C-alpha cells in the first residue's frame, strides 16, 4: 500500500516514546552531551535511550493472507480453466488480492491486467482499466516517451461507453402500430408547447412509447383531437421539435446539453425508451470533466440513465485518487439509494468498491469515506471469498478507529469465512481489553490446528515475555525470514542490554537483503545512541533517497529535519571527498553507503543528471524499482544536454520493458553526439531486443563493438569498470577467454570489485577450479554485500564446501532460491524425497517462486503424488501462465490424474 497502515495497538504502545521535538531544540554542537545525559539517566523520560529504540508492534495488514497460498492459487487456476467467461475477471481480482498479501507487485499488476482483458462487461473494463491507471501513478512520462517513439501507449485509456454499453429497450418499442379501425382522425397532430404549435406525424409520435400510443390511438379523448396541449410538461418548443425530428428519423441532432437534458426527462416521463436511450448516449459522449460528471451523474441517477451514469463513473475512476478528495463525488456515492447504486456500479459492484476502498485507505485509512466504501464492499460481497476479504479489511479500519466492538464482529465474521489471519485482529482486541492470556491462547490454538506460519509465532510473541517471546520470534524468523519485526525486537533488546555489536549485527541481518525503511530508522537510532553520527547520517540519507518525505518516530518529525540536526556533528565533505568516498563504497559493494554519498553530492553544484542516474542504478541493485524510476526521471529532468536527456529516456523505456524504444533513444543520442552512456545503453538494449537464437552470434559481435566504442569515450572509472565487466561477459560468451580476462583485470585495476566474479568464471572455463575459488574468495573479502559471491563460489568447490557456502547464502539472503533448489536436488539424489520436498517447501512458504514450485511439482510427480504435483503445477502457472516447461509438466501430470 502507498500509505502506512499502522495498527491501533501499535500506536498505543508508543505513547511514552521519544518526542522528537525535545531534542530537535537542543543547541547545535551539544547533541553528544544530550545523548550522554540520556544514556546515563535511569528515568523513563521521553528523551531516554530506551525510548529512542522502542520498536512498534507489527501492523494488522488489511490483506488476504491464506494459510496455504499455493493451494488457493491452484484452486483459482483450476477454476479459471472451467468457469464461464463472465466469472473470470472476479477470479483474477481474487488472485490480485492474494498476490497483494504476498507483496508481489509485478504479479499483482499482471492479475489486474488479466481481469481487464477478461472483463465481460463495460463496467468491469471501466473498473479494471482505471485500477491499472491508478497502480501506474507517476508513470505518465513512460506513456509520453512511447508516443515520441511512434508507439500508442494509452492501453488502459477511456472506454467509449456510449458505443459499448448495450441497454435493452425492446419493451418500449412500438415501431409497427396501426390505426384503430373505427376511428377516422387526421394522420397529423398538433402539439402546443409554450406559445408554439408543432405539427407531428401522429403514428410516428405514437410509436415512441406505450403512453403516447394509448394517448393518440386508444380510448383517451386526445385520440380524437388534432390539437393537444403539452405545455405543462417542462419541455421547450426547441426540445419538442427535436423529439418530433427523432420520431421521423430515429436520431438526435446536435443540440445543447440543456436541451438534451430536457428531452431525457421528457422521454423518461413518457416511457419513450428508444428516445431516452439515444439521449442517454448523446449526453454520455459529452462528459469530459469532473464538473460535467458531477452534474450529469445526478441527472443520470434521477432519470435511470445507465449509459450516462457509466460515462460519469469513468471520469471519476480515471481521476483516482484525487476525485475522492472532492466532497461532491463522495456524496454521489454516499447519498444514493439502493436503486441508484445499481445504476452506478452496474454489473461490477464488488470490483468497483474494492478499487474505491483501496484508494480511500491509501489516502486515510481512518476516514469516514473509507468506512463507507468498505461498508459497500461488504454489502456487495456475494461469494465466501469476497466476504472474508471485505470483513477483514473493514475490521482493520474499525480497529484503527478504536471501534472495538464492531471490529471484533467483523474479524469474527472473516475468521468464520475461513480467513485465519483475522485472528491477529481478534488477538489485538483481546490485548487492548486486558485479556492478554486469551490472545496468547487464540494464537496457540491456531498454531496447533494448522500448518504454522511465521506470522503466527510473531503475533503470539506479543503476548508473552522473556525466553518465551524470544523463542517465538526465533521460530517466526525460521519460518518466514522476511518478517521485519523479529529482527527489530531482538536488535532493540540487545541494544538495551548494551550489547551494541550484537544489536547492529541483528538489524544488519535483514538490511542485508531487505531495505526496509523501519529497519533503517531503527539502525539510525542505534547510531545516535552510540554517538556514531557519521553512520547515522548515512542511514538517514539512505532513507531520504528511498522516501524523500519520510517521517520518523511515528510520523512526528521529518527525516530531513533529523538530517539537518545530525549534519552539525559530522565533517563537511568537499566534492573531491565525496568522489573518494563514493569510489570506496562502490568498490566495497556498500550500496547503502553509496546511496548516502550520492544524496550528499546532489546538494552541491555538481551535474545532477549523472548523479541521479547512478542513484537509480544502486536502487535497482537494492530491489527498489519505484525509487529507481523516480531517480531516473529526475536524471532526465536535470540532464544538461539533449543527448544526455535522450540516454535517460532510453533507460526509462528499457527498464520498463520497452527495449526497442530504448534502443531508438540510444541511436538518437548517438546521432547528436557519441558518448559513453549512449553506446552503453545501445549495447544493453540490443542484447535484450533480439530474442532470435540464430542471430545471437552477430548480436554479440555488435554488442562487443558498442562496448568497445563506449570505452573510447570519456567517462569516470565507476562506469568504465562496469563497461569492462560487461564486455568481459560478452567475450566469455563468445569463448574469447584471453580478451575476457584482460577486461576483468583492467576493471579490477580501477577497483570494480565485481569483476572478480567474471575472472573466476574465466579460470573455471580454463579448468582451473582452484583459481576460480580463490578469485571468488577475494570478492567475498572485499564486498560488504556478498551473498551472491558466496553463491557463485559454491560452483567452484567440493560438495561439503558448496553446502557450507550455500548455507551462508541462505543466512545472508534467504530470498535467493538457488541454495534451496541445490540442497533439495542433493537430498533427492540421496533418495531422501520427503526431506527434499521439505527443503523446497520452507522457501515456498514465504516466496512465490516459479522455479521452486516447478521443482517441487517434479519431485511430487517422481514420488507418485499426482494431486500434489498438479497443485504445484497450477500454482506455478498462476505465477507465469506461459511458462513452457510448466505447461508440459502439467500436461504430463494431468494425464496421470485419477
Buried (B, 14 or more C-beta within 10 A) or exposed (E): EBEBBBBBBBBBBBEEBBBBEEBEEBEEEEBEEBBEEBBEEEEEBBBBBBBBBBBBBBBBBBBBBBBBBBBBBBBBBBBBEEEEEEBBBBBBBBBBBBBBBBBBEEBBBBBBBBBBEBBBBBBBBBBBBBBBBBBBEEBEBBBEBBEBBEBEBEEBEBBEBBEEBEEEBEEBEBEEBEBEEEEEBEEEBBBBBEEBEBEBBBBBBBBBBBBBBBBBBBEEEBBEBEEBEBEEBEBBBBBBBBBBBBBEEEEBEEBEBEBBBBBBBBBBBBBBBBBBBBBBBBBBBBBEEBEBBBBBBBBBBEBBBBBBBBBBBBBBBBBBBEBBEBEBBBEBBBEBEEEBBBBBBBBBBBBBBBBBBBBBBBBBBEBEBBBBBBBBBBEBBEEEBBBBBBBBBBBBBBBBBEBBEBBBBBBBBBBEBEBBBBBBBBBBBBBBEEBBEBBBBBBBEBBEEEEBBBBBBBBBBBBBEEEEBBEBBBBBBEBBBBBBBBBBBBBBBBBBEEBBEBBBEBBBBBBBBBBBBBBBBBBBBBBBBBBBBEBBBBBBBBBBBBBEEBBBBBEEBBBBBBBEBBBEBBEEBEEEBBBEBBBBBBBBBBBBBBBBBBBBBBEEEBEBBBBBBBBBBBBBBBEBBBBBBBBBBBBBEBBEEEBBBBBBBBBBBBBBEBBBBBBBBBBBBBEBEBBBBBBBBBBBBBBBBBEEEEEBEEBBEBBBEBBBBBBEBEBBBBBBBBBBBBBBBBBBBBEBBEBBBBBBBBBBEBBBBBBBBBBBBBBBEEEBBEBBBBBBBBBBEBBEBBBBBBBBBBBBBEEEEBBEBBBBBBBBBBBBBBBBBBBBBBBBEEEBBEBBBEBBBBBBBBBBBBBBBBBBBBBBBEBEBBEBBBBBBBBBBBBBEEBEEBBEBBEEBEEEEE
